[in-house]
Amino acid sequence: VDRFRFSAIAHRRHVYCNPLSVAKVEQIIDLLDLPAGARALDVGCGKAELLVRLAERYGACGVGVDLSPHFLADAREKIAARLPRGGVSIHETDVARFAAEPASFDLAINMGATWLQGGGFSGAVAALSGLARPGGLVLVADGYWKKEPYTWHLEAFGMKREEIRSHAENVAAAVAAGLTPLYAAVSSEDEWDHYEGMYWGSVERWAREHPEDPEVAEMLERIRMMRDSYLGWRREAMGFGIYLLRT
Ligand SMILES: C[S@@+](CC[C@H](N)C(=O)[O-])C[C@H]1O[C@@H](n2cnc3c(N)ncnc32)[C@H](O)[C@@H]1O
């Protein structure tokens, strides 16, 4: 299965491709209090909803980087429809190949794509804080352990315990990296349920509508495994947190 095509189908009805609700992200947008014309970078920007909202709210100039042609087609359409005067530029490239000028952004973001910046939460925080100007903001969202996972669950899911930490440990890691936490929030169970249910449901609907799709059997196998692992243990053991930090 083409991973970007699969993800585009699974997320075709999501506004954000992560378990934070639109309302919660809106609260965070309020808290950013960006100066007019601020520069914002979003690493793994997906459909660029956050950058478009930052441009609408603050007149921020956004730079989005992502490798999914599907999400970026959606992003470009959205930018054309909602930002007639522009304001968000999109780079369709691998984050590993994207060179941004250090200390050049008022806000550097990575929502749910921390693995792209080498080393999960801490790697993303270090990379983003190098891209934000001194005194600028870093916004990072990642999974965390709500309770200790069982080894056999992790093995079956193909995940390592040390890939994520607890919510408190994430905040402590940001402090240890020299940043000041300004805010931290987590997805509620409702938000997780909504995210996960929309994910499986979108692929189940796709399969019903496109039985001829040669990848449909594999896509169904994948989302049903995700559904069972979510209901079986991830819902209890894993959370998703968002952290607003000042450099
Ligand atoms: C979990 S999604 C998060 C998207 C977005 N930040 C959001 O919260 O809606 C992860 C994103 O990383 C992107 N991605 C995966 N590998 C990438 C790479 N090597 N370079 C750039 N983007 C990548 C995916 O296309 C996807 O949009």
PDBQT file of the ligand as one rigid body, heavy atoms in Angstrom, charges set to zero:
ROOT
HETATM    1  C1  LIG A 301       0.406  12.457  11.671  1.00  0.00    +0.000 C 
HETATM    2  S1  LIG A 301       0.486  13.433  10.211  1.00  0.00    +0.000 S 
HETATM    3  C2  LIG A 301       0.380  15.054  10.896  1.00  0.00    +0.000 C 
HETATM    4  C3  LIG A 301      -0.047  16.095   9.901  1.00  0.00    +0.000 C 
HETATM    5  C4  LIG A 301      -0.310  17.485  10.456  1.00  0.00    +0.000 C 
HETATM    6  N1  LIG A 301       0.805  17.977  11.239  1.00  0.00    +0.000 N 
HETATM    7  C5  LIG A 301      -1.564  17.490  11.286  1.00  0.00    +0.000 C 
HETATM    8  O1  LIG A 301      -1.450  17.426  12.537  1.00  0.00    +0.000 OA
HETATM    9  O2  LIG A 301      -2.661  17.562  10.722  1.00  0.00    +0.000 OA
HETATM   10  C6  LIG A 301       2.214  13.275   9.745  1.00  0.00    +0.000 C 
HETATM   11  C7  LIG A 301       2.592  14.044   8.486  1.00  0.00    +0.000 C 
HETATM   12  O3  LIG A 301       3.967  13.809   8.163  1.00  0.00    +0.000 OA
HETATM   13  C8  LIG A 301       4.076  13.743   6.749  1.00  0.00    +0.000 C 
HETATM   14  N2  LIG A 301       5.331  13.065   6.385  1.00  0.00    +0.000 N 
HETATM   15  C9  LIG A 301       5.635  11.748   6.529  1.00  0.00    +0.000 A 
HETATM   16  N3  LIG A 301       6.905  11.520   6.111  1.00  0.00    +0.000 NA
HETATM   17  C10 LIG A 301       7.405  12.721   5.705  1.00  0.00    +0.000 A 
HETATM   18  C11 LIG A 301       8.675  13.144   5.223  1.00  0.00    +0.000 A 
HETATM   19  N4  LIG A 301       9.679  12.279   5.092  1.00  0.00    +0.000 N 
HETATM   20  N5  LIG A 301       8.863  14.463   4.946  1.00  0.00    +0.000 NA
HETATM   21  C12 LIG A 301       7.835  15.347   5.102  1.00  0.00    +0.000 A 
HETATM   22  N6  LIG A 301       6.617  14.998   5.576  1.00  0.00    +0.000 NA
HETATM   23  C13 LIG A 301       6.406  13.705   5.875  1.00  0.00    +0.000 A 
HETATM   24  C14 LIG A 301       2.836  13.005   6.320  1.00  0.00    +0.000 C 
HETATM   25  O4  LIG A 301       2.545  13.188   4.944  1.00  0.00    +0.000 OA
HETATM   26  C15 LIG A 301       1.793  13.639   7.249  1.00  0.00    +0.000 C 
HETATM   27  O5  LIG A 301       1.220  14.777   6.682  1.00  0.00    +0.000 OA
ENDROOT
TORSDOF 0
